[in-house]
Amino acid sequence: MRKEYTFKILRYDPEKDRKPHYQSFRVPYQEGMTILDGLFYIQYNLDGTLAFRNACRAGVCGSCSMHINGRYRLACETQVSHVSRGSVVLRPMANLPIAKDLITDMTKFWDKYRYIQPWLIAGKPAQENAEYTQSPDERANLDLIIDCTLCGICTQSCTVTATDEEYLGPAALLKAERFIADSRDSADFERLDLIDTEHGLWKCHTIYNCQLLCPKKINPTGSIKSLQRRMVHRYLAYNEPSGRD
Amino acid sequence: MKYHQAIIIGAGLAGLRAAVELNQNNIKVAVLSRVHPVRSHSLAAQGGINAALGNHPRGKADSPEKHAFDTVKGSDYLADQPAALKMTQEAPLRIREMENWGCPFSRTHEGLIAQRPFGGAGYPRTAYATDKTGHVLLHTLYEKAVQLEQASERENFVFYDEYFVIDLVIDEGRCVGVVATEMASGKLEVFRADAVMFATGGAGKMYANTTNALISTGLGMAIPYRNGVPLKDMEFVQFHPTTLYGSNILMTEGCRGEGGFLTNDQGERFLANYPDSAVAMEVSPRDITSRNMAKEMLAGRGIGGKNYLHLDLTHLGEKKIMARLPGIRDIAMNFAGVDPITEPLPVQPGQHYTMGGISTDENCATVLPGFYAAGECTCISVHGANRLGGNSLLETIVFGAIGGRAMAEYITTAGAAKKSKAFEEAEARVEKELSEMEGRTEGESFAEIKETMENTMTEKVFIFRDEEQLSEALSTIQKLKERFKQVAFPGSGGSRIFNFGLYNIMDLGGNLDAAECTVAGALNRTESRGSHFRNDYPKRDDANWLKHTLCYLEDEHPRIEYGEVTMGLWEPKERKY
């Protein structure tokens, strides 16, 4: 096993740099070291200004998504030794402005999330101090979908996002499906109207990048297809023109 | 200078719940958080949230009073009983409200919120969503907040994501705002507010082996402490029995609630050999389980003689593990390369929760008018000397709501905070501190101070404590605080945009203050109670120590006073399970 790794990191400080450039750091290797551990070694010992997002360091908060040796991953749950034998190349997520180093400005990503009205719109008012009932089978429709941490990997790695930055993308569409699939929610048509647009659910090219890369093994492509089927069924059942005609 | 009627620092469950409550009371509220709200550490909670819902077939006779009794008994009688009762009485309402707002709880066959057994609880009362309860609660509450934000007009509900709060602004004895840096621009911003709440989480990062997030540094406790608000009961630190060997990531108590076994090197369920855990076995309270695990390892019965034991889930079968504990399986496979369906998990006790914190009353108010606190950063106290699993998530949403209401009332009666020189002065003070930090490129090593603190706490202020080790630890922490004054910025220069070198230094300073209070409180307390176990004083001593520790900052160090415990229905008895 190598004693030292080279971390080649895309650096960019908007106040100082005209454009991004790579900088290499040497990081001593310890067994079990993750990409995040390596980044902290640099930040604590070599360059305090190195910027990367982090919080839980346990693969559950979705902060540290980045491009690691050719693939989008979470830095905290990626072992250095699993991706390389000596050097690691790190870049921020694509298709978003770089705020600094490995940190992107995710405003656009969050705007898409907000756009689909990501909250429960229940059909009937709740009884006082009582839950809406939901059978275990109905609840099972939400399995996996609700595991989404909004890390952004699916949307930012999507090749459609690369050609159309307004594309709602897998994360926001998955969130729409999360509520439409919920037996307690009754705003299916309103939400379908929101996403049945030029930059909405029909833009998916079924490339499966999102499914391949999702750290939680969710299948956003499947959810987008399910939304498309719902839209077609709605059209057939009600003979309504779909969305904006 | 920006102005909002109420400002909340921290967008985890407590902070978001307070913000929602303020909004519903027609108070204009802003939420500042150093991370995007859905990254807050509340989401890492796995097992569940307690309430006497009575949804479990064996929970029909449960009640808020019984829940309160279990909480008080679990606290080793250090909890304030009226506060504990207040929490358990409001619990069913708050949890059903989260369900009404969309939280996807797991369900019973009747379609109600599912509940599971947890340690120290007389009935199965822990509501859950597989092993991702914190994650779904946080996302649901953020969704609710986004709904209110979109519905609000004229900036009635505003988020400031990625703002790092550095100090309070105090004018004529009232907290009237905060100084923060907008991380994306590096600029300092001063906020004026009629009332401020901290909901900034725990201080676990003072330990080397902790389940806590990298952002749980205790800075949110240190800031009010430096401004005259005492920290209460900091010596009470919860060590969770089952953290993954190596990374110390949490393996939920739900693993044992669902029937998992703890075994030693001989494959024996050793908890049966200790009188205090022989009956409840794996669902004994956390303090007792952690102690008996530590004893087992000290006796050389760790796996292969090493410092870990086995959490065996294999007999639960693939179906149950996939249905109830899928997140645990993912984490174990990613971080330890172990699949719990086929192999036992390597686990050891690790720091998990800060029972102590900013001293508040049962309405989340502090001694500083206009300054409130809620969630793990506080000590009300409802957890006393040992928190029950499933009560921390509960505390966040119950006291978030209570604190929000109390702030709304305060704002209505106290009126708007006036503009004054205090704001410019606070900004100038912070600016001076930051320039000094970034300008000091030579000096004491940041990494060394941080590592020494973490190792000292883990080696000397852990599950078993004694005078000698605690005295050594106190002297080490105090020396580190001296060295910290000359801490060097790693590397050189750089703009203030996302300047983590500065945030790290501020975090470390906060963590050292919280650590000093923890050690000083532990050294003084010559008894064993709940999570605080003294080898040299192994018995609980109600005659002398049924009281809260209060640390006030004086001449750079804690001055300790003691406060009364508010009793109620239940007289202290020996804890038996």
Contacts between the chains, C-beta under 8 A, distances in Angstrom:
chain1	res1	chain2	res2	distance
A	13	B	494	6.4
A	13	B	495	5.4
A	13	B	497	6.4
A	14	B	495	7.8
A	14	B	497	6.5
A	15	B	186	7.7
A	15	B	495	3.9
A	15	B	497	6.1
A	16	B	494	7.5
A	16	B	495	5.9
A	32	B	246	5.9
A	32	B	247	7.6
A	43	B	490	7.1
A	43	B	500	5.7
A	43	B	501	7.1
A	43	B	504	7.0
A	44	B	446	6.0
A	44	B	447	4.3
A	44	B	450	7.0
A	44	B	490	6.2
A	44	B	504	7.0
A	45	B	446	7.9
A	45	B	447	5.1
A	45	B	490	5.9
A	46	B	490	6.4
A	46	B	491	6.0
A	47	B	490	6.4
A	47	B	491	3.7
A	47	B	494	7.8
A	47	B	501	7.7
A	48	B	446	7.5
A	48	B	489	5.5
A	48	B	490	4.0
A	48	B	491	5.2
A	48	B	494	7.5
A	48	B	499	7.3
A	48	B	500	6.3
A	48	B	501	2.1
A	48	B	502	7.4
A	48	B	504	6.5
A	48	B	505	7.9
A	49	B	491	6.2
A	49	B	493	7.4
A	49	B	494	3.2
A	49	B	495	7.7
A	49	B	499	5.6
A	49	B	500	7.0
A	49	B	501	5.5
A	50	B	500	6.9
A	51	B	497	7.6
A	51	B	498	3.9
A	51	B	499	7.7
A	51	B	500	5.9
A	52	B	500	7.9
A	53	B	35	7.4
A	53	B	39	7.6
A	54	B	214	5.3
A	54	B	215	7.9
A	55	B	35	5.2
A	55	B	39	4.4
A	55	B	40	7.5
A	55	B	41	6.8
A	55	B	213	5.0
A	55	B	214	6.2
A	55	B	215	5.2
A	56	B	39	7.4
A	56	B	41	6.7
A	56	B	43	7.2
A	56	B	44	5.3
A	56	B	213	4.7
A	56	B	214	7.6
A	57	B	213	6.7
A	57	B	214	5.5
A	57	B	247	7.8
A	57	B	249	8.0
A	58	B	44	6.4
A	58	B	213	7.9
A	58	B	247	7.3
A	58	B	249	4.4
A	58	B	250	7.5
A	58	B	331	6.3
A	58	B	335	7.4
A	59	B	330	7.2
A	59	B	331	6.3
A	59	B	334	5.9
A	59	B	335	7.5
A	60	B	43	6.2
A	60	B	44	5.7
A	60	B	132	7.9
A	60	B	135	6.4
A	60	B	327	7.3
A	60	B	331	7.8
A	61	B	35	7.9
A	61	B	38	7.5
A	61	B	39	4.5
A	61	B	40	7.9
A	61	B	41	7.8
A	61	B	43	5.9
A	61	B	44	7.2
A	61	B	213	7.2
A	62	B	38	7.1
A	62	B	39	6.7
A	63	B	35	6.7
A	63	B	36	7.8
A	63	B	39	4.9
A	77	B	334	4.6
A	77	B	335	6.7
A	99	B	184	5.5
A	99	B	497	7.3
A	99	B	498	6.5
A	100	B	497	5.0
A	100	B	498	4.4
A	101	B	498	7.3
A	103	B	498	5.6
A	105	B	184	7.2
A	106	B	36	7.6
A	110	B	36	7.7
A	114	B	146	6.0
A	114	B	150	6.9
A	117	B	147	7.6
A	117	B	150	7.8
A	118	B	143	5.2
A	118	B	146	6.3
A	119	B	101	7.4
A	119	B	102	6.3
A	119	B	143	4.2
A	119	B	144	6.1
A	119	B	146	6.5
A	119	B	147	4.1
A	120	B	100	7.9
A	120	B	101	6.2
A	120	B	102	3.1
A	120	B	140	7.9
A	120	B	143	7.3
A	122	B	100	7.2
A	126	B	96	7.7
A	126	B	100	4.1
A	129	B	92	6.4
A	129	B	93	5.4
A	129	B	96	5.6
A	130	B	96	6.1
A	131	B	96	5.0
A	131	B	99	4.3
A	131	B	100	7.1
A	131	B	105	7.7
A	131	B	112	6.1
A	131	B	113	5.4
A	132	B	99	6.6
A	132	B	100	6.7
A	133	B	110	7.1
A	133	B	111	3.4
A	133	B	112	6.6
A	134	B	107	5.5
A	134	B	111	5.4
A	135	B	107	6.5
A	135	B	109	7.7
A	135	B	111	5.0
A	136	B	106	7.7
A	136	B	107	4.8
A	136	B	108	7.7
A	136	B	109	6.6
A	136	B	111	7.8
A	138	B	107	7.9
A	138	B	111	7.9
A	139	B	104	6.5
A	139	B	105	7.9
A	139	B	106	6.7
A	139	B	107	4.8
A	142	B	104	5.0
A	146	B	104	5.2
A	146	B	129	7.6
A	146	B	132	7.7
A	146	B	135	8.0
A	146	B	136	5.9
A	146	B	139	7.5
A	147	B	132	6.8
A	147	B	135	7.6
A	147	B	327	7.9
A	149	B	38	7.3
A	149	B	43	8.0
A	149	B	135	7.5
A	150	B	38	5.7
A	179	B	102	7.7
A	182	B	102	7.3
A	182	B	104	7.2
A	184	B	102	7.3
A	185	B	102	7.7
A	216	B	330	7.8
